[in-house]
Amino acid sequence: MKLAKCMSRLGTETAFEVLARARALEAQGREVVHLEIGEPDFDTPKHIIEAACKALHSGYTHYTPSAGIPELRKAIAEEMSRTRGIPVEMDNVVVTPGAKPIMFYVILALAEPGDEVIYPNPGFPIYESMINFTGATAVPIPLREEYQFAFDLDEFKKLVTKRTKLIIINSPHNPTGGILNKETLDEIAKIAMERDITVLADEIYDRIPYEGTFHSITSIPGMQERTIILNGFSKTYAMTGWRLGYGVMPKDFAVHIARLMTNSNSCTNAATQMAGVAALKGPQDDVAKMVAAFKERRDVIVKGLNQIPGVSCILPKGAFYAFPNIKGTGMKSKALEEYLLNEAGVACLSGTSFGVYGEGYLRLSYANSIANINKALGWMDAAIRKLRK
Ligand SMILES: Cc1ncc(COP(=O)(O)O)c(C=O)c1O
């Protein structure tokens, strides 16, 4: 089959490839600690599961409107208004199967050849993949350790041109755990408004900050009109497998995103949407417990990583990833990722899985038990010490 040219520009998410390699090793009887996949190891809270079962039994087995069930869109609008201090109505919200389609649709709807899109690098790999897919130019903003993996604003300003159509931000950030502070968001907002640029704000980890506070760029006056918030239930409510996410955007733009839904998925699973209503309206103590557990694990993994020779790790401020600097091991990121999987039985991701500026780093997801994290740290330590002999 002769593929369309755009297919050669589509990237991937290597987490799933490393997972497959780790599973193959396990099938041969090897023990592997999984620190590669970015998903909470907790079960979805019971009341959410029950709401979905109830929905199925009461007839939520049909198509829904493409943009989502009004009850869920309203619940999301209320939540976004309350937490961002902005007026959000149901018509600003499009519900999708997971949050990823928002990324896909928004980039598809806005970017075309001749446009430039600024995106964080290292960053979620699908940003770059989708920008390239559309034929627009992907312009990386390097996130450097010396800036706590936030934007170097001088560098950022130099990247903005008259062709810049879209700026993608992600805070708290995957893979570094960095958070963009209010001053940085103010600067990005100022430039976006002056230059008439749209912003895609990936806020999927908004409920998982440990240090500092989460700020949404949409709370800055004038920004709601030019920003699409990407958010969802996967991380906050441990619902990765349910596939439930959403975008919040200007109403006239939401019509186009809903049309992309009609052209692809038709709608999001009906019972899953009702589970989303229960998640937003029900008790939030499971979220608080999960975040407290992540914080404890973060402290364990960061301390342990800093004791491994050749490895150093700054404290991630949010999400559930550690992004240690491994330059002192003398190995490249990808080679170390492979070595650790094969030699130590620790599945993690090379920093370069998140773009070229991830060279010299690894990403370890600490959404795993403290016992497993300690086991992985011990195995990594032994394997890396062996390298130095
Ligand atoms: C930064 C970021 N955005 C979006 C997503 C996609 O979330 P979902 O599983 O809801 O599609 C992820 C998932 O790993 C992520 O890390």
The ligand as an SDF file (V2000), in Angstrom:
LIG
                    3D

 16 16  0  0  0  0  0  0  0  0999 V2000
    0.7600   15.9180   29.1670 C   0  0  0  0  0  0  0  0  0  0  0  0
   -0.3040   14.9560   28.7920 C   0  0  0  0  0  0  0  0  0  0  0  0
   -1.3380   15.3760   28.0580 N   0  0  0  0  0  0  0  0  0  0  0  0
   -2.3190   14.5450   27.6800 C   0  0  0  0  0  0  0  0  0  0  0  0
   -2.3030   13.2100   28.0130 C   0  0  0  0  0  0  0  0  0  0  0  0
   -3.3880   12.3090   27.4920 C   0  0  0  0  0  0  0  0  0  0  0  0
   -4.3100   11.9180   28.4390 O   0  0  0  0  0  0  0  0  0  0  0  0
   -5.4590   10.8700   28.1090 P   0  0  0  0  0  0  0  0  0  0  0  0
   -4.9840    9.5340   28.5730 O   0  0  0  0  0  0  0  0  0  0  0  0
   -6.6590   11.3460   28.8620 O   0  0  0  0  0  0  0  0  0  0  0  0
   -5.7080   10.8830   26.6410 O   0  0  0  0  0  0  0  0  0  0  0  0
   -1.2460   12.7170   28.7780 C   0  0  0  0  0  0  0  0  0  0  0  0
   -1.1840   11.2820   29.1140 C   0  0  0  0  0  0  0  0  0  0  0  0
   -0.1560   10.7100   29.4050 O   0  0  0  0  0  0  0  0  0  0  0  0
   -0.2280   13.6150   29.1800 C   0  0  0  0  0  0  0  0  0  0  0  0
    0.8120   13.2050   29.9210 O   0  0  0  0  0  0  0  0  0  0  0  0
  1  2  1  0
  2  3  1  0
  2 15  2  0
  3  4  2  0
  4  5  1  0
  5  6  1  0
  5 12  2  0
  6  7  1  0
  7  8  1  0
  8  9  2  0
  8 10  1  0
  8 11  1  0
 12 13  1  0
 12 15  1  0
 13 14  2  0
 15 16  1  0
M  END
$$$$
